[in-house]
Amino acid sequence: MITKRLITQFVGQFAIVGFIALVLMAVALFFMLIRMSQLDMNRSFTSSGLQLLVDSLEIKSGQITFDPKLLTEVKESGGWLQTLDERGNVTSSHYTPVDVPNHYNAGELAAIWSRKQPFPYSLYIWIESKDGVDYTLLYGTQDTGHLLAQKAAESALITDRTIQLPNNLEHEIRESGGWLQLLDGDMKELASLGKSEGAPSSYSLQDFILRSEYADRYAAKLSSFFDERTAQTWVLHMPLPASSHKGLFGSIQSVMIFGFAGLLAVVLLVFIILAFVYAHRFGTPILHMMDWLQHLANDDYKEPTDRKGRPRSIHKDQKLKRRYRLFTEIFTSLSRLSDTLKRNEDMRIRLERTREEWIAGVTHDLKTPLSSIVGYAHMLEADDYEWTREEVREFAAIMKEKASYMDAMIGDLSITYRLKNEAQPLSFERVEMNAFIERAIIRLLQDPRLSAANVALTRMDQELYYPIDPGWFNRIIDNIVANAVLHNPPGTAVRISLSTQDDQGFVILVSDNGQGMDEATAELLFERYFRGTNTEENDQGTGLGLAIAKQLVLAHGGTIEVQSAYGAGTVIRMAFPPK
């Protein structure tokens, strides 16, 4: 049970951690995609934003609408937007300058787009079909750099690798922070104006294209004009505004670095939090169990308590606290172990006390008959008096009786220890139990002390053959029944009943309606050290009968238990399994 619970708990926890990690990764990737898309739109709205703008086109109540956020991007990028119907009429317009026409014919639009007709803006055309109607989108931006480069090509003079421009044009370029280059057909510098230190003097095809397309990488926008007459290229370099290439997310590289670093930091933080949670959830119960075991090792059988003196693992209603419920079986076992150890320690103390009392009683009981023997021996040895033959025989009979009592006590002690250590061999043979127990009771009642006993036997309904050692099994019956008769008031009814169990085991019940006993006495009834011999009536036995009976029952593979209460009599139940 606990294995399944632990597996489920850990698998569930790891699934949660995995889910959290996936969510964090998804958030980080989404953030990076949004920021990189924003950078793309900042760099060139036509490369990424225009497609999004087209996709957002909707027709509402006959009017063309776009995503307001994307229209804001159009404005911030310095562009303008028009939509044309099939006849070239402008149907909607956003941020359009006054010098942009509101109607185009097909030839005019084609000439503007192919730059065969002068037009002060860079123009991008997109055709989109909605609900069976074709819409033409015009997106224009004022390419200041291209215009300045074109003006420079038309008015510049080259002197000693230096470009000379009209004052107003040179002032405009310098005011913008830009500088000008003239390249030959191999993309090598022929002349320059206001060139920055460390700027390149030649370009490969790939380098020129990258600088033209990805201005944010180089913190400068490269605009060019190709002069077909001379096959030369005029290049204008203009720095980007500070907000477009500086800051935490000024480039794709910085976005990716920040995104992955942020993801790593958040994942690390999550794992640190989970580590504390796991330490609290799993470590606290384990440390508590270790503390509890340490208390048990130090003979302290109570669960460790909190500052208020209450057990740490349970609420006031005696239910386990939530953090400890994962280890329910372990805490239940520890509680049972503590109770068992406490009970065994209490029993050990009682048995130790009883053993000392018993040894004192046994010593007294051995000393009493021994004193009688020694006394009679001194009397017989004395020269002061001549004893008659009859007196000598009387003395000898008393000495023999006392010696027999001592021999029986020593024999019983020896038997209990041999049975306890499994050193007493038993010889088994299959015997019919109804007849055997009946004969044993009849033989027992022939004892003069038991002749007036009220004893009755109830046989089993069928014959039952069972493997026993007849001599020792007879001792079991003698000890149990004799104890029931001799330690109850005269006239107490003793009933022996036999019954079968499944697969031919059987049960012997010896019950009486005598004075009974309390629970503490019943728990120790079969212990060797529980009861001392009766020094006043030593002819009633050694006091080891029930301890011997229990060991013999166990040696036959059976069990024995007692139920009793003051005034309600006693029942001793012996059960023997099938064999």
VOGU-3710 file (C-alpha; in Angstrom, 3 decimals, decimal comma):
1> mitkrlitqf> 0,000/0,000/0,000  2,691/2,470/1,011  4,751/1,474/-2,047  1,903/2,365/-4,389  1,266/5,592/-2,503  4,937/6,604/-2,687  5,126/5,732/-6,396  1,935/7,672/-7,076  3,153/10,611/-4,988  6,569/10,837/-6,659
11> vgqfaivgfi> 5,213/10,257/-10,174  2,574/12,921/-9,540  5,150/15,355/-8,180  7,478/14,799/-11,132  4,546/15,182/-13,515  3,715/18,521/-11,868  7,352/19,618/-12,105  7,471/18,560/-15,751  4,244/20,413/-16,461  5,536/23,551/-14,744
21> alvlmavalf> 8,787/23,308/-16,726  6,858/22,918/-19,994  4,643/25,886/-19,139  7,689/28,006/-18,315  9,369/26,957/-21,551  6,211/27,769/-23,503  5,974/31,188/-21,816  9,654/31,892/-22,500  9,344/30,838/-26,142  6,178/32,866/-26,572
31> fmlirmsqld> 7,900/35,890/-25,039  10,922/35,478/-27,311  8,740/35,044/-30,405  6,757/38,182/-29,540  9,908/40,205/-28,928  11,630/38,943/-32,057  8,509/39,670/-34,088  8,513/43,165/-32,588  12,154/43,590/-33,532  11,422/42,420/-37,063
41> mnrsftssgl> 8,654/44,964/-37,365  10,893/47,675/-35,935  13,602/46,776/-38,415  11,345/46,402/-41,399  7,584/46,458/-41,130  7,301/45,092/-44,661  9,149/41,848/-43,818  6,933/40,708/-40,962  4,320/43,256/-39,973  2,784/43,646/-43,408
51> qllvdsleik> 1,804/39,991/-43,570  0,178/40,247/-40,144  -1,586/43,405/-41,223  -2,973/41,669/-44,313  -4,106/38,695/-42,251  -6,003/41,024/-39,903  -8,016/42,552/-42,752  -11,789/42,276/-42,134  -14,912/43,636/-43,778  -17,351/45,122/-41,244
61> sgqitfdpkl> -20,480/46,838/-42,492  -18,874/47,244/-45,906  -15,783/48,918/-44,416  -12,254/47,542/-44,450  -10,714/47,333/-40,969  -7,312/46,287/-39,630  -5,892/45,374/-36,234  -5,511/48,732/-34,375  -2,209/47,612/-32,829  -0,758/46,892/-36,256
71> ltevkesggw> -1,973/50,242/-37,555  -0,078/51,831/-34,659  3,013/49,942/-35,818  2,452/51,378/-39,306  2,463/54,889/-37,868  5,519/54,294/-35,670  7,460/52,848/-38,607  6,826/56,077/-40,543  4,677/54,356/-43,135  1,227/54,830/-44,605
81> lqtldergnv> -1,458/52,473/-45,894  -4,051/52,521/-48,670  -6,512/49,965/-50,026  -7,672/50,079/-53,651  -10,695/48,567/-55,310  -10,614/46,912/-58,731  -10,910/50,312/-60,495  -7,927/51,827/-58,654  -9,958/53,994/-56,283  -8,696/54,378/-52,713
91> tsshytpvdv> -11,309/52,833/-50,416  -9,484/53,343/-47,116  -6,482/55,320/-46,064  -4,290/55,454/-42,941  -1,586/58,056/-42,224  -1,342/58,893/-45,939  0,679/62,065/-46,786  -1,033/64,789/-48,844  1,228/64,210/-51,844  0,027/60,614/-52,273
101> pnhynagela> -2,717/60,227/-54,944  -6,169/58,875/-54,068  -6,632/57,166/-57,448  -4,292/55,082/-59,604  -4,652/53,670/-63,072  -2,959/50,367/-63,850  -0,092/51,783/-65,919  0,677/54,524/-63,418  0,775/52,086/-60,482  2,999/49,676/-62,426
111> aiwsrkqpfp> 5,437/52,489/-63,289  5,597/53,711/-59,678  6,138/50,202/-58,346  8,939/49,469/-60,855  10,481/52,921/-60,076  10,167/53,989/-63,697  8,124/56,957/-62,575  9,447/59,249/-59,846  7,689/58,711/-56,553  8,891/60,076/-53,194
121> yslyiwiesk> 8,124/56,866/-51,299  9,137/53,224/-51,317  6,037/51,303/-52,298  4,955/47,738/-51,415  1,912/46,130/-53,040  -0,125/43,227/-51,661  -3,237/41,704/-53,225  -5,668/39,898/-50,890  -8,966/38,185/-51,668  -11,830/38,458/-49,172
131> dgvdytllyg> -15,314/37,066/-49,764  -14,622/36,765/-53,484  -13,420/40,367/-53,805  -9,789/41,260/-54,569  -8,328/44,075/-52,467  -5,039/45,801/-53,275  -3,021/47,095/-50,339  -0,405/49,803/-50,814  2,142/50,274/-48,054  4,535/53,154/-48,458
141> tqdtghllaq> 7,492/54,476/-46,497  9,556/57,525/-47,103  13,084/56,215/-47,838  15,042/59,330/-46,900  18,353/57,544/-47,236  17,620/56,391/-50,771  16,522/59,893/-51,809  19,621/61,478/-50,302  21,860/58,921/-52,013  20,109/59,619/-55,321
151> kaaesalitd> 20,526/63,383/-54,878  24,203/62,851/-54,085  24,678/60,843/-57,261  23,108/63,627/-59,289  25,049/66,550/-57,740  28,332/65,261/-56,275  31,855/65,964/-57,389  34,767/63,589/-56,643  38,083/65,119/-55,637  40,982/63,092/-54,196
161> rtiqlpnnle> 38,689/60,297/-52,987  36,504/62,883/-51,287  32,879/63,498/-52,175  31,880/67,130/-52,496  28,181/67,979/-52,231  26,098/71,135/-52,321  26,092/72,790/-48,923  22,439/72,163/-48,189  22,680/68,442/-49,087  25,896/67,933/-47,098
171> heiresggwl> 24,357/69,735/-44,131  21,281/67,501/-44,266  23,425/64,340/-44,284  25,664/65,508/-41,467  22,657/66,660/-39,372  21,240/63,145/-39,591  24,556/61,746/-38,329  25,113/59,885/-41,573  28,067/59,505/-43,937  28,376/58,756/-47,640
181> qlldgdmkel> 30,360/56,265/-49,702  30,859/55,718/-53,414  31,597/52,116/-54,445  32,795/50,759/-57,763  31,453/47,638/-59,461  33,541/45,403/-57,159  31,982/47,077/-54,106  35,236/48,825/-53,204  35,341/52,371/-51,974  36,170/55,125/-54,497
191> aslgksegap> 35,412/58,103/-52,277  33,631/59,042/-49,040  32,184/61,913/-47,022  32,205/61,999/-43,191  33,310/58,391/-42,961  33,261/56,901/-39,430  36,452/55,484/-37,972  36,684/51,756/-38,435  33,997/51,696/-41,144  34,580/49,166/-43,951
201> ssyslqdfil> 36,107/50,222/-47,279  34,836/47,267/-49,248  31,928/44,821/-49,077  31,196/41,308/-50,119  27,823/40,606/-51,656  26,598/38,876/-48,494  27,909/41,594/-46,183  26,230/44,335/-48,228  22,885/42,517/-48,227  23,049/41,806/-44,468
211> rseyadryaa> 23,855/45,440/-43,674  20,980/46,553/-45,897  18,476/44,139/-44,371  19,515/43,843/-40,708  20,269/47,399/-39,609  19,827/46,554/-35,917  22,853/44,237/-36,003  25,124/47,052/-37,112  23,356/49,942/-35,327  23,101/51,749/-38,681
221> klssffdert> 20,768/51,788/-41,657  22,369/51,302/-45,056  20,549/52,949/-47,991  21,873/52,751/-51,532  21,347/54,086/-55,039  22,764/52,336/-58,089  23,784/54,663/-60,885  23,178/52,745/-64,112  25,232/55,214/-66,135  28,448/54,662/-64,210
231> aqtwvlhmpl> 27,720/51,239/-62,674  28,615/52,765/-59,330  26,764/52,484/-56,046  26,138/55,391/-53,720  25,770/54,210/-50,108  24,421/56,322/-47,251  24,974/55,099/-43,682  22,581/56,572/-41,117  22,646/55,625/-37,405  19,511/54,100/-35,958
241> passhkglfg> 17,590/55,976/-33,277  18,805/55,018/-29,793  15,516/53,289/-28,949  15,752/51,001/-31,953  19,045/49,328/-31,167  19,791/49,892/-27,513  18,246/48,556/-24,362  17,622/45,120/-22,947  15,754/43,803/-25,997  17,505/45,778/-28,699
251> siqsvmifgf> 18,525/42,718/-30,723  17,487/39,154/-31,401  20,605/37,917/-29,604  19,756/39,891/-26,476  16,159/38,632/-26,582  17,318/35,008/-26,809  19,971/35,464/-24,104  17,513/37,173/-21,783  14,779/34,646/-22,595  16,896/31,572/-21,866
261> agllavvllv> 18,563/33,208/-18,862  15,163/34,169/-17,489  13,848/30,661/-18,124  16,859/29,141/-16,363  16,473/31,521/-13,409  12,750/30,822/-13,039  13,250/27,044/-13,374  16,028/27,215/-10,776  13,760/29,219/-8,470  10,936/26,712/-8,968
271> fiilafvyah> 13,262/23,815/-8,168  14,538/25,590/-5,050  10,954/26,153/-3,895  10,058/22,529/-4,669  13,183/21,376/-2,818  12,006/23,221/0,292  8,493/21,829/-0,182  9,825/18,273/-0,583  12,153/18,680/2,386  9,202/19,821/4,478
281> rfgtpilhmm> 6,806/17,213/3,106  9,132/14,184/3,107  12,011/15,202/5,360  9,936/16,258/8,373  8,123/12,881/8,722  11,366/10,949/8,195  13,220/13,016/10,813  10,279/12,556/13,173  10,382/8,779/12,662  14,142/8,761/13,339
291> dwlqhlandd> 13,573/10,793/16,506  10,834/8,394/17,562  13,107/5,366/17,014  15,821/7,095/19,047  13,316/7,547/21,879  12,445/3,837/21,672  16,152/2,952/21,797  16,384/5,011/24,995  13,441/3,111/26,572  11,089/6,056/26,064
301> ykeptdrkgr> 7,949/4,502/24,596  6,014/7,693/23,888  5,924/9,545/20,576  8,063/12,737/20,605  5,914/15,769/21,376  5,812/19,414/20,327  6,256/22,433/22,573  2,694/22,031/23,829  3,305/18,444/24,873  1,170/16,923/22,091
311> prsihkdqkl> 2,407/14,154/19,759  3,824/15,825/16,655  2,146/13,635/14,051  -1,496/13,850/15,138  -4,177/16,501/15,566  -6,290/16,952/18,647  -8,867/14,596/17,080  -6,167/11,875/16,952  -5,973/11,957/13,137  -2,640/12,085/11,341
321> krryrlftei> -1,544/15,493/10,114  -1,500/15,945/6,356  2,286/15,922/5,969  2,498/12,548/7,769  -0,302/10,756/5,893  2,013/9,552/3,136  3,640/7,287/5,751  0,410/6,194/7,465  1,384/2,516/7,694  4,817/3,334/9,140
331> ftslsrlsdt> 3,387/5,643/11,798  0,724/3,065/12,629  3,445/0,410/12,990  5,560/2,715/15,139  2,578/3,425/17,379  1,861/-0,291/17,729  5,544/-0,993/18,350  5,639/1,652/21,073  2,534/0,192/22,710  3,923/-3,346/22,466
341> lkrnedmrir> 7,307/-2,363/23,895  5,611/-0,439/26,688  3,359/-3,385/27,449  6,282/-5,820/27,336  8,350/-3,569/29,585  5,496/-3,383/32,090  5,109/-7,146/31,905  8,867/-7,628/32,306  8,828/-5,490/35,441  5,838/-7,408/36,824
351> lertreewia> 7,440/-10,734/35,923  10,710/-9,684/37,516  8,894/-8,753/40,691  6,796/-11,933/40,539  9,890/-14,037/39,804  11,602/-12,695/42,894  8,492/-13,356/44,948  8,220/-16,810/43,415  11,872/-17,621/44,094  11,367/-16,483/47,661
361> gvthdlktpl> 8,301/-18,726/47,894  10,055/-21,679/46,274  13,018/-21,209/48,597  10,644/-21,172/51,539  8,742/-24,206/50,222  11,931/-26,155/49,717  13,293/-25,053/53,044  10,110/-26,017/54,961  10,090/-29,729/54,055  13,859/-29,796/54,217
371> ssivgyahml> 13,688/-28,419/57,766  11,219/-31,163/58,637  13,521/-33,810/57,220  16,534/-32,387/59,044  14,520/-32,097/62,271  13,346/-35,703/62,180  16,855/-36,823/61,251  18,249/-35,071/64,354  15,547/-36,657/66,476  16,404/-40,127/65,194
381> eaddyewtre> 20,105/-39,433/65,639  19,777/-38,248/69,265  21,006/-40,628/72,007  18,746/-39,154/74,657  15,708/-41,149/73,628  15,025/-44,557/72,229  12,300/-44,417/69,552  9,904/-47,264/69,054  9,625/-49,019/65,704  6,224/-47,433/65,091
391> evrefaaimk> 7,625/-43,936/65,787  10,566/-44,532/63,449  8,177/-45,609/60,700  6,040/-42,509/61,268  9,090/-40,261/61,090  10,297/-42,027/57,951  6,901/-41,650/56,280  6,893/-37,899/56,974  10,458/-37,532/55,702  9,555/-39,503/52,550
401> ekasymdami> 6,499/-37,297/51,934  8,549/-34,103/52,257  11,279/-35,503/50,025  8,697/-36,538/47,402  7,284/-33,002/47,429  10,729/-31,530/46,913  11,452/-34,026/44,144  8,178/-33,137/42,386  8,971/-29,410/42,604  12,485/-29,884/41,207
411> gdlsityrlk> 11,067/-32,125/38,469  8,485/-29,520/37,501  11,158/-26,812/37,354  13,269/-29,023/35,119  10,322/-29,758/32,818  9,413/-26,081/32,406  12,933/-25,150/31,348  13,297/-28,168/29,016  9,993/-27,317/27,336  10,913/-23,635/27,157
421> neaqplsfer> 14,174/-24,485/25,396  12,579/-27,227/23,248  14,855/-29,804/24,858  12,037/-32,151/25,907  11,396/-34,720/23,122  7,805/-35,860/22,483  6,751/-39,229/21,040  3,637/-38,782/18,903  1,023/-41,393/18,054  -2,457/-41,098/16,629
431> vemnafiera> -5,043/-41,462/19,395  -8,840/-41,226/19,424  -9,302/-38,050/21,463  -12,827/-38,593/22,898  -11,860/-41,826/24,613  -8,399/-40,605/25,622  -9,634/-37,446/27,381  -12,488/-39,366/29,056  -10,020/-41,894/30,487  -7,720/-39,055/31,612
441> iirllqdprl> -10,560/-37,374/33,546  -11,715/-40,621/35,141  -8,134/-41,361/36,271  -7,760/-37,774/37,574  -10,941/-38,000/39,661  -9,590/-41,063/41,440  -7,286/-38,676/43,341  -8,750/-38,365/46,870  -8,442/-34,584/46,710  -10,689/-34,505/43,611
451> saanvaltrm> -13,143/-37,293/44,424  -15,936/-34,838/45,285  -15,305/-32,562/42,273  -18,222/-31,563/40,003  -16,645/-32,386/36,636  -18,491/-33,258/33,394  -17,282/-34,028/29,849  -19,030/-33,281/26,527  -17,626/-35,450/23,742  -17,331/-34,639/20,062
461> dqelyypidp> -20,070/-35,894/17,751  -17,601/-38,075/15,880  -14,404/-39,961/16,460  -11,236/-37,942/15,923  -7,770/-39,401/15,675  -4,978/-36,945/16,346  -1,183/-37,293/16,809  -0,216/-36,610/20,457  2,290/-37,725/23,074  -0,137/-39,591/25,399
471> gwfnriidni> 1,909/-39,135/28,577  2,434/-35,387/28,179  -1,066/-34,727/26,818  -2,450/-36,481/29,901  -0,357/-34,012/31,953  -2,095/-31,117/30,146  -5,556/-32,402/31,133  -4,466/-33,147/34,704  -2,955/-29,711/35,270  -5,781/-27,667/33,701
481> vanavlhnpp> -8,668/-29,567/35,318  -6,940/-29,919/38,707  -6,250/-26,181/38,744  -9,936/-25,445/38,021  -11,045/-27,700/40,898  -8,415/-26,945/43,543  -8,337/-23,154/43,159  -12,090/-22,604/43,321  -14,569/-23,005/46,175  -15,903/-26,535/46,818
491> gtavrislst> -18,812/-27,484/44,579  -17,618/-25,350/41,630  -18,876/-26,883/38,377  -16,110/-27,684/35,901  -17,131/-28,499/32,328  -14,857/-29,957/29,632  -16,235/-29,790/26,095  -14,638/-31,092/22,884  -15,445/-29,820/19,389  -13,983/-30,282/15,920
501> qddqgfvilv> -12,549/-27,645/13,639  -12,394/-27,576/9,862  -10,159/-30,240/8,322  -10,150/-32,231/11,599  -8,506/-29,932/14,073  -10,178/-29,761/17,490  -10,772/-27,476/20,487  -10,867/-28,254/24,226  -12,785/-25,837/26,460  -12,347/-26,095/30,231
511> sdngqgmdea> -14,824/-23,750/31,932  -15,916/-23,223/35,488  -18,369/-21,006/37,364  -15,918/-20,226/40,128  -14,592/-16,963/41,519  -12,722/-15,897/38,359  -9,769/-13,476/38,237  -8,874/-9,971/37,094  -7,282/-9,100/33,744  -3,764/-8,633/35,137
521> taellferyf> -3,873/-12,083/36,764  -5,234/-13,668/33,580  -2,392/-12,175/31,485  0,241/-13,786/33,704  -1,613/-17,021/34,458  0,663/-19,230/32,312  3,977/-17,581/33,260  6,503/-19,588/35,248  7,177/-16,837/37,713  3,648/-15,662/38,245
531> rgtnteendq> 2,497/-17,799/41,149  4,475/-19,029/44,134  3,649/-22,280/45,831  1,253/-22,346/48,725  3,457/-22,859/51,762  0,475/-23,542/53,942  -0,929/-26,263/51,678  2,082/-27,625/49,864  0,363/-30,906/49,205  -1,647/-29,218/46,474
541> gtglglaiak> 1,264/-29,021/44,053  4,288/-27,012/43,019  2,527/-24,032/41,423  4,065/-24,758/37,988  1,178/-26,773/36,574  -0,302/-24,148/34,229  3,123/-23,033/32,950  3,891/-26,669/32,113  0,452/-27,085/30,505  1,010/-24,093/28,241
551> qlvlahggti> 4,444/-25,307/27,113  3,034/-28,774/26,374  0,146/-27,301/24,344  2,651/-25,278/22,293  4,839/-28,372/21,861  1,795/-30,106/20,315  1,403/-27,188/17,861  -1,627/-25,758/19,623  -2,597/-22,476/21,240  -3,969/-21,724/24,703
561> evqsaygagt> -5,777/-18,661/25,996  -7,836/-17,691/29,027  -10,951/-15,567/29,503  -12,001/-14,631/33,007  -13,601/-11,963/35,184  -14,271/-11,653/38,860  -17,446/-13,512/39,795  -17,956/-14,812/36,237  -15,773/-17,912/36,291  -12,941/-18,832/33,935
571> virmafppk> -12,704/-20,393/30,463  -9,466/-21,904/29,163  -9,492/-22,622/25,431  -6,969/-24,969/23,795  -7,024/-25,214/19,996  -5,067/-27,775/17,983  -4,690/-27,357/14,195  -5,283/-30,076/11,620  -2,443/-32,542/11,152
//
